[in-house]
Amino acid sequence: MASGPPARQRCLSQMIEHLGPTRIGRELGLGRLRNFDDLRASLPIMDRERHEWEVEQHLGFGLVDPGDARARELSGGQHERGAVVAIWRAYLGRHVALKRVALLRGRSVDPIVDRLARDDVRALDAEVFAIDRVEDPAAVLERLQEFDPELMLVPSLLTLRWLESVYRGGLDRRLRSLRLVLAEHDLREEVRTHVRVATSGWVHRSGRLGLPTLRPPDHALTLAVGSQIIELLPYGNPEEDARRVYADETVLPEHAVLGQRYELVVSSPLGFLRLRTDEHVRVVGFDAPSEPAPFPRPRVVRLAPAPPDVALEGCTVAGAWLTASIRQAFQREDPALVAAEIGPDPRSVPRGVAALPGTAATMRLPDAFKDTELGWMARTGSQRVERHRPRALLVRLEVQGYVVPELTGLLSTRIDQSLRRRSAAYAYLRERDDLHPPRVMILPVGTRRSEEDRRIRELAGGVWVPDVRVVGM
């Protein structure tokens, strides 16, 4: 196998050894790969839907037993764990003797991810008090006060802020020994606690994605190029083009450009093959080379993903246009917007008919055919029921204030007019009556708060979601 960065070669060798003998490995020819260039030339970049259809459903993700010691090796978590723990200790400072650590982390869908994150905490060689779900926040605060940790790890800073709201003050006033709070998500949120708040790192289903760093800016991460194979997919500035335009090929981390935005593409022996993660970053600097990655490692800040585009019958509407149309639909005299979701309306999907028989299901077509009927048949199989796209949008709103009966109709008209101005294709199809006006629903007061409360109690990841978000069917 040709030479390359040691970590990349090790990960590729494990992928070939572990996935090559599987059915999907034989079909993709993983055993014939000689180097990473062969992998990039042989396998396409796959979005989540395509990866689930072409890779994950064949593996079943029962390939690795989470209780097996082999799973730890394949996750790659051990390779940069020492660097993570060293940064955590540096956050604390030299004079803090770490004896007690509180870990608030729920059980995720993938137990291998849980094991990787918990092994990081155990590497601190301190007593660990673990909580995997919050039912009674007051009781949790009492237990934390009895334990009196020096370090507390939470999935989101909104978890910390939620506990502060119960106590009605900063937790450092109740947890006297607390010196540091580490969080993985929502690091831009404000909290009352006055101890240092920093990033714990970044763990994904495929393995470790990011390492904490001492270098600015705050909450920056160093890409974990020593743990798994990471590629960077460049795209244009979403502020200049509402429809996000991606490059045709990825670039390697050693070729990253300062200031450029990228979507991360990952491959790992756990069963991920050039998966687009829908995780977005901007490069803000570089950290020194390491032994497994002997090149300047990109230092990044995480970006919220742009709202996805919505495919309607005959046209695709940019997610940025959808979110803007909702915000601009509200006028001064209207109730205040609390939260909104916009996406295809399931009621507007026509009944399907049987597709014509053929051989399209056996084809592998270029991405240019993705949105065509032929592309759909190639993905789903020609014998399935033909899928029609929706002919209208569904807008679900939570507002604060008095709601007049005609508000839903007014908002539907304003959103429809806004989209007509922005999209010529949408306007044309609306004139032909091929598309219908958006359907607007008003949700009960407190819907957003209850959803946020549920996510906090589960302790399973990020909590924050945008006020206006685009959703799929």
N, C-alpha and C positions, 0 to 999 in steps of 0.2 A: 504494500500500500504506500502511495507516495507520501512524502513528508508534508507537514503543515504544523500549525500551532498544536502543542501536545494535547490540550483539552479537547480540541475539535476532533483530532484523530482518535482519541480514546473513546469519545462519545459515538463517533461513526462506527468504530469497530464493535462497540457494544450493540448498536442498532442492528448491524449486519448479523452478528452472532445470535441475538435474541429474537429479532423479527424475521430474519431471512428464512428460517425453516417453516414459518407459518404460511397459511394459504395465501394471504394478501402479500406476504413477503415474496413468495415465488411468483405471483402474478406481476408484481412490480419489478421483479428482477433485482432485489436488494443484494442477493448473493454475488452478483456480477459486478457490483460497484468496486472501483479501485481507489477512489478518492472522493473528496467532497465536491469537486467539480463535476464528477459523474452524477452525484446525487442531484445537483442543481439542474443538470441537463436532462435527467431522466424523469424527475418528478415535478409536476406543476405546483404552483402555489395554490393552496386550497382554502377557501373560506370555511366557516364553521359548518354550514349546511353540507357542503360538498365533502368535507373531511368526515363528518358523521356517516354520510352515505357510502363513501368509497373506502374508508379505512376503519372507522370505529365499529361499525356494525359487524364487520367481518372478524375483528379481534374480540368483540364483546367486552373488552376491558376486564376480562377475567384472566388475562394472560399472566398477570403478576398477582400473587397472593400477598395482601398487605402485611400479613403476619410473618412472611418469609424474610430471612435476612437478605436474600437476593434483591428484594424490593428496595432496600436502603441503598444498595450499590447502584442500581439502575436509576434511581431518582437523582443521583449526582449531588445530593445535599451535603455530603461529607466533604466535598472537595474545597469549598470555600467557607465552611462553617467556622474555621479558626479566624478568618478575616472578619466575619460578622461579629463573633463574640469579642474580638479585640476592639472593635469600634464601640460596641456597647459599653465595655469597661472604660474606654477613653471618654465617653460621654459622662460617666459617673465621676471621673477624676481619680487621682492616685490615692487619696486619703479616705475613700469610702470603702469599708469592708463589706462586701456583698454577702449577706447571709440568708436573706428571705426575698423571694420573688413571687409576685402574684400574677398568674396567667389567666386572663379572661378571654377564652377562645372557644367558640362553638365547634361542633362536629360538622365538617363540610361533607359534600357528596363523595369526595374521593379521600379514603382513609390514608392513602400514601402522602397526600399533602399535609394532613394532620400530623402524621408521624414526623415528617421533615421539620415542620415548625416546632413541634414539641421537643424534638431532639436538639434543636438549637438552644432552647431554654435550659434543658438538662445539662448542656455543655458548660453552663456557668458554674456548676458545682456548688449550688446553693439549694436550700430547702424551697420547694415549689408548692404553692397553694393554687390549685387549678379549679376554675369554675367554667362550665361549658354551656350554661344557660342561666338567664336571670328571670326568675319568676317574681320574687319580692325584692325590689331594689333596697329597701330599708334593711332587710335581713342580710343582704350581701354586704352592705356598708358596715354592719355590726361585725360580721365575720372578718372583713378586711381590717377593721380597727383592732380586733383581737390578734390578728396575724402580724400587723404592723410592718408591711414590706418596705424595703428600700427601693425596689424597682417594680413597676407595674406595667404589664403589656396588655394592650387592648386592641381590638381589630380596627376601631375607628375612633377618632377624637370626639365624634358625636356620642359615643358610648360614655366617655368621660364626662362630657357636658350633661348628659342625662343623669348620671349619678350626682353631679354637682347640683342639679335642680332639685333633687330629693333632699340633699343636705342643706341646700340654700347657701352654698358657699364653696370655696375652693377645698379640694380634698386634702391638701397639705395641712390644713388646720385640724383635720381629724386623724390623718395618718402621719404621725409626727416624724417617723423615720423616712418617709418617702423623699427620694432625691431625683428620680427620673421616671418619666412616662414615655413608653415607646408605642407607636401606633403604625399600622400599615396603610390605612385609608383615611381620606378626608382631613389631611394634615393642614389645610388652610383654615379650618374652623377655629374660632376664638374660644378659649376656656378661661375659667377663673383661677385654676390652680397655678401657682407661681413657680413650681419647680420646672426644670428643663423638659421640654417636649420635643421628641425627635422621631425620625423614622426607624422602624424596626427592620426594614428590608422589604422584599417583594417576592411572594411565593405564588406560583401559578400551577395549574393542573399538570403541566409538563415538567415542573421542577422549579428551581430557583431562577428568578428573572433579574433581581436587582439586589445589590449590597448597599448597606448604609455607608455614608462617607462623612468625613470631618470637614471637607472642603465646601465652600459656598457654591450656590445659594442654599438657604435652608431647605430641608426636605428633598434635596437632590439625591439621586441614586446612581451607583456605578453598575453598569450592565454586568450581569453574572456570566460573562463569556467563558469562565472556567468551569461552569456547572453543566451547561447544555449548549446545543448549537443554536445561536441566535443570528438571524438575518434582519436587515432593515429594509423596509419597503417605502421608498420616498413617495410623497404626494405633494400637490400644489397647495398654495395658501388658501384655506377655505374662506378667508375674508375677501378674496378677490374672485373666487369662482364658487357659486353655491353648490354645484355638482362636483364632488371631490374627484380629482383626476389623479390616478396612481401611475407610477412608472411601470414599464413592462417587466423590469427585472429588479431583484433585490441587490443591495450592496452589503458587503461584509462590515462588521463593526470597526475593523481597522481602517476602513475607507470612509467612515462617517464624516459629515461636514458640519462644522460648527453652525448652530442656528437652524439647521434643517429639521423639518418634522418627518417622523417615520412611524409606520405601524410595525410592530414586532412580529416576526415570523419565526416559529420555533420548530425544532426537531429534537426528539429525545428517545432513548430506548424504552420508555414507558408506553410507546405506541403512538407517538405524535410525529407526523411526517409533513414538514413544511406547512404547518397550520398557521393561518392568519389569526392572531389572538384577539383582534379588535382592541388591543392595548396600544395607546399612542403616546409618543414621547417627543420631546425637543432636546437636541444636544446643546448643552450649556458649557461643556468643558471636557477635559480628559484627565484621567488618573494615571499614575505611573504603571508601567508594565508589571505583570506578575509572572511567576514561574509557569503556570499553565497557559497564560495568555501573554506572550512576550511582545506586546504592542500597546500603544496608548489606549486605555480602555475608555469608551465614551461615558461621560457623566451626563445624566439626563434628568429632566423633570417630567412628571407624568402629565398628560393632557386629557381632558374630557373628550371622549370620542364625539365627532360631529354627528348630528342627528341623521339617521339613515334615510335614504330615499324610499318612497312608497310607490310601488308599481300598481297602477290602475289599468283598466281596460283601454289600451291604445296609447298610453303615455306613462312616463315615470316622472313624479313630482319630487323635486329636491327637498330633503329634510329641512334645510335652512329656510326655504320658502314657507314651509308648513308652520314652523315655529314663529316666524316673523308675522305670518298672517293672523295667528291667534293673538299675539301681543298687540298688534295694531287694530284688532277688531274692537277692543275695549275703549270706550270714551269716558270722559270725566264723570258724566252722570251715571255711569254703569257701576255695579258692585265691583269691589276690588278682586282681581284674579289671585287665587291662592295657589292653584296647581291645575295643570291641564295635560291630557294625553290625546294625541291625534294619530290615527292610523286607518287602515282599510276597514270598511264597514262589512262585517260578515253577512248582513242581511242583503247586501247588494250583489252578492255573487250569484250569477245565473246557474241553473241546474246543469250538471255536466252530461255529456253524451259520450258514448264509447268511441275511443280513438280508432282510426283505421289500422289494420294490422300492417306490420312492416318489420324492418330490421334496425330501426333507429336506436333501439335500446342497447345494441351491441357497439355503437359508435362511440368514439371519444372525439368530441368536436372542440374547436378552438373557442376561447372565451367570447369571441365576437358573436357567437350563436347563442349565448347564454339566455337572452331574453326572447328568443324566437320560439315558435312552436316546435321546430326541429330540435332545438336545444332542450326544451322541456321533455320531449319524447326520449331523448338520449339519456336524460337523468333518471326518469321515472319508469321507463318501459312502455312500449307502445300498447300493451294490452290493458293498461290501467284506464280509469275514467279520466277523461280530459279535464284539466283544471282551467277554469275560467277565472280571470282576474276580477276583483271587485270593481263596481261602477260608481262608488261613492266613498266618501271619507266619514269616519265616525269621530266626533270630538267630545270628550268627556271632561267636564269642567267642575272645579270646586271654587266657589266664590264666597266673599264675605260681604254681606249687605242684603238689602231687600231685593228680591228677584221678582220683577214684573212678569206676567204670563207671556208677553210677547218677546222676552229677552232671547230665547233660543232661536226664534225666527230671525231676529235682527242680527244676531251673531253669525248665523248660517249665511245670511246674505252678504255680510261684510267679509267673511272669510272667503266665500266664493268669488267675490269681486276682486279681492286681493290676489288670489291665485290666477284669475284670468289676466290681470295686469302683468304678472310675473312670467307666466308660461303661455306661449302662443298655442302649443299643442293642447293644453288643458282648455283654453278658451275656445278653440275650434271644436273640440269634442263636446263641450257644454252647449255650444250653439246648435250642434246636430242632435242634441239630447242623448248622445251616447253615454255621457256621464251625468250623474244626478247631483243635486246640491248636497253639501255636507249635512250630516245629521248631528245635531247638538244635544247632549244630555247634561243636566245639572246634577252633580253628585251630592250626597248629604254632607253637611258641615262636619268636619273632623276626619274625613276620609284620609287625607294626607297624613295627619298626625297619627292615626291608628296604624297606617302602613309603616311609618317611620318607627313607631314604638315596637311593632312586631320585629322589624329588622334588627333593632338594637337588642331586644331580648334574646334573639337567636345567636348573637355574637359570632356571626358566620362570615363577615366581610364588610364591605363598604355600606354605608347607610345613605349618604347624600344622593339625591337624584335631582336633575334640573327641574325648575318650576314648570317648564313646558317641555314635554318629551314626546318623541315619535316612537310608536310601538308597532309591532307586526301582528299578523293574525294569529 
